[in-house]
Amino acid sequence: MGGPDAIGIFAGSVRQGLHAVTAGLTLPYSSGIVEGHVNRIKTIKRQMYGRASFALLRARILLES
């Protein structure tokens, strides 16, 4: 696995996403706060998986924010 073909494919995908990466590094706003909330909710969901109802999950998420 690998070789020149794989490197070419990787370079092409990096080239396609260059505008997005440049914007992410230069623009003054970020989605970091939203990503933090998503991570927190996913952690709570993993802890409660198979143990509680959706109503309890919803209440726990809303109370902890």
C-alpha positions as YAML, in Angstrom:
chain: A
units: angstrom
residues:
- id: 1
  name: MET
  ca: [0.00, 0.00, 0.00]
- id: 2
  name: GLY
  ca: [1.32, 3.45, -0.77]
- id: 3
  name: GLY
  ca: [3.69, 4.51, -3.45]
- id: 4
  name: PRO
  ca: [3.60, 7.36, -5.92]
- id: 5
  name: ASP
  ca: [-0.10, 6.90, -6.75]
- id: 6
  name: ALA
  ca: [-1.14, 7.25, -3.11]
- id: 7
  name: ILE
  ca: [1.03, 10.34, -2.69]
- id: 8
  name: GLY
  ca: [-0.54, 11.89, -5.80]
- id: 9
  name: ILE
  ca: [-4.05, 11.20, -4.52]
- id: 10
  name: PHE
  ca: [-3.19, 12.71, -1.13]
- id: 11
  name: ALA
  ca: [-1.63, 15.80, -2.74]
- id: 12
  name: GLY
  ca: [-4.71, 16.26, -4.92]
- id: 13
  name: SER
  ca: [-7.06, 16.12, -1.95]
- id: 14
  name: VAL
  ca: [-4.91, 18.61, -0.02]
- id: 15
  name: ARG
  ca: [-4.93, 20.92, -3.03]
- id: 16
  name: GLN
  ca: [-8.75, 20.70, -3.23]
- id: 17
  name: GLY
  ca: [-9.13, 21.67, 0.44]
- id: 18
  name: LEU
  ca: [-6.53, 24.45, 0.40]
- id: 19
  name: HIS
  ca: [-9.11, 27.26, 0.34]
- id: 20
  name: ALA
  ca: [-10.90, 25.80, 3.37]
- id: 21
  name: VAL
  ca: [-7.68, 25.39, 5.33]
- id: 22
  name: THR
  ca: [-6.56, 28.92, 4.45]
- id: 23
  name: ALA
  ca: [-9.93, 30.34, 5.52]
- id: 24
  name: GLY
  ca: [-9.84, 28.38, 8.78]
- id: 25
  name: LEU
  ca: [-6.44, 29.76, 9.65]
- id: 26
  name: THR
  ca: [-6.99, 33.37, 8.62]
- id: 27
  name: LEU
  ca: [-10.62, 34.26, 9.41]
- id: 28
  name: PRO
  ca: [-11.41, 35.73, 12.84]
- id: 29
  name: TYR
  ca: [-14.29, 33.38, 13.70]
- id: 30
  name: SER
  ca: [-14.30, 29.74, 14.65]
- id: 31
  name: SER
  ca: [-16.68, 26.85, 15.35]
- id: 32
  name: GLY
  ca: [-14.66, 25.78, 18.39]
- id: 33
  name: ILE
  ca: [-17.39, 26.60, 20.90]
- id: 34
  name: VAL
  ca: [-19.97, 24.58, 18.97]
- id: 35
  name: GLU
  ca: [-17.56, 21.66, 18.65]
- id: 36
  name: GLY
  ca: [-17.05, 21.74, 22.41]
- id: 37
  name: HIS
  ca: [-20.80, 21.48, 23.03]
- id: 38
  name: VAL
  ca: [-21.12, 18.61, 20.53]
- id: 39
  name: ASN
  ca: [-18.27, 16.77, 22.25]
- id: 40
  name: ARG
  ca: [-19.92, 17.26, 25.66]
- id: 41
  name: ILE
  ca: [-23.28, 15.94, 24.41]
- id: 42
  name: LYS
  ca: [-21.66, 12.91, 22.77]
- id: 43
  name: THR
  ca: [-19.83, 12.12, 26.01]
- id: 44
  name: ILE
  ca: [-23.08, 12.23, 27.98]
- id: 45
  name: LYS
  ca: [-24.80, 10.03, 25.38]
- id: 46
  name: ARG
  ca: [-22.01, 7.45, 25.62]
- id: 47
  name: GLN
  ca: [-22.27, 7.38, 29.41]
- id: 48
  name: MET
  ca: [-26.04, 6.86, 29.31]
- id: 49
  name: TYR
  ca: [-26.24, 4.47, 26.34]
- id: 50
  name: GLY
  ca: [-28.83, 1.76, 27.01]
- id: 51
  name: ARG
  ca: [-29.44, 2.91, 30.57]
- id: 52
  name: ALA
  ca: [-31.89, 5.78, 30.37]
- id: 53
  name: SER
  ca: [-34.70, 7.28, 28.33]
- id: 54
  name: PHE
  ca: [-34.46, 10.17, 25.90]
- id: 55
  name: ALA
  ca: [-36.31, 12.40, 28.39]
- id: 56
  name: LEU
  ca: [-33.59, 11.86, 31.00]
- id: 57
  name: LEU
  ca: [-30.86, 12.44, 28.43]
- id: 58
  name: ARG
  ca: [-32.52, 15.70, 27.35]
- id: 59
  name: ALA
  ca: [-32.92, 16.87, 30.94]
- id: 60
  name: ARG
  ca: [-29.30, 16.08, 31.75]
- id: 61
  name: ILE
  ca: [-28.01, 17.94, 28.70]
- id: 62
  name: LEU
  ca: [-30.16, 21.00, 29.39]
- id: 63
  name: LEU
  ca: [-29.32, 21.10, 33.10]
- id: 64
  name: GLU
  ca: [-25.57, 20.88, 32.55]
- id: 65
  name: SER
  ca: [-25.39, 23.76, 30.08]
...
